[in-house]
Amino acid sequence: MLWTIFVVLLVLWLLGFIGFHVLGAYIHILLLIALVVLILQLVGGRRTAV
């Protein structure tokens, strides 16, 4: 699920970077949030639910 969100935000960021300069800042912020969550997920590792 995390990877899906990351890919969607990456695509939206690229579209915003190319075409929509007004929405570009918001998409950059969302991409940065997604990157932080991804890094935290990778550093934390997989935890099994009990």
QUIDA-V222550 format. One record per residue. PHI is phi in whole degrees, -180 to 180 (none if undefined). D_FIRST is the distance of its C-alpha to the first C-alpha in whole Angstrom. Layout:
# QUIDA-V222550
[[PHI,D_FIRST] [PHI,D_FIRST]]
This chain:
# QUIDA-V222550
[[none,0] [-62,4] [-66,5] [-64,5] [-63,6] [-61,9] [-66,10] [-62,11] [-65,12] [-65,14] [-65,16] [-63,17] [-64,18] [-64,20] [-63,21] [-67,22] [-68,24] [-83,26] [-113,27] [-111,26] [-72,28] [-70,28] [-84,24] [-58,24] [-64,24] [-66,21] [-68,19] [-62,20] [-63,19] [-64,16] [-66,15] [-64,17] [-63,15] [-63,12] [-65,14] [-63,15] [-64,12] [-62,11] [-64,14] [-62,15] [-67,12] [-69,14] [-70,17] [-71,16] [77,15] [-85,13] [-114,15] [-88,16] [-78,16] [-102,20]]
